[in-house]
Amino acid sequence: MAAGRGTRRLVAVACRAGDDVVVTLTGGERPHVGCVVLAQPNATRGGEARIRVTSTVVAIPPHREEALARPLAERLAQGLNATVVVSAGVHEDGLAAEGIAAYLRLGDELTAALLDALAP
């Protein structure tokens, strides 16, 4: 699944691991592994039935893919009630603030598309 055009493009490959989900998110000029996020749903206690998500991030300095990977992992974990692992690596030389914002928008698009595609 992809969003964007040219080098300003994100590609997500997702696969089921039983009830859980593993996603590889890459893009830009040189895809790589810069960050891994593990998100796990937890039912809340008490009267209101909600799913709370906790996540753990491992990032390779100076990579900053957490801003893409964490929301993707947490939204999928909550929406699918599944443990989710996202490995992300996006690189574009000289990326400015507008480029970062564009990648974040593309990440939101991919997250919504993945939720639709992976929903039971």
Secondary structure as GFF3:
##gff-version 3
##sequence-region A 1 120
A	DSSP	beta_strand	2	5	.	.	.	ID=ss1
A	DSSP	beta_strand	8	17	.	.	.	ID=ss2
A	DSSP	beta_strand	20	28	.	.	.	ID=ss3
A	DSSP	beta_strand	35	43	.	.	.	ID=ss4
A	DSSP	beta_strand	51	59	.	.	.	ID=ss5
A	DSSP	alpha_helix	66	80	.	.	.	ID=ss6
A	DSSP	beta_strand	84	91	.	.	.	ID=ss7
A	DSSP	alpha_helix	97	118	.	.	.	ID=ss8
###
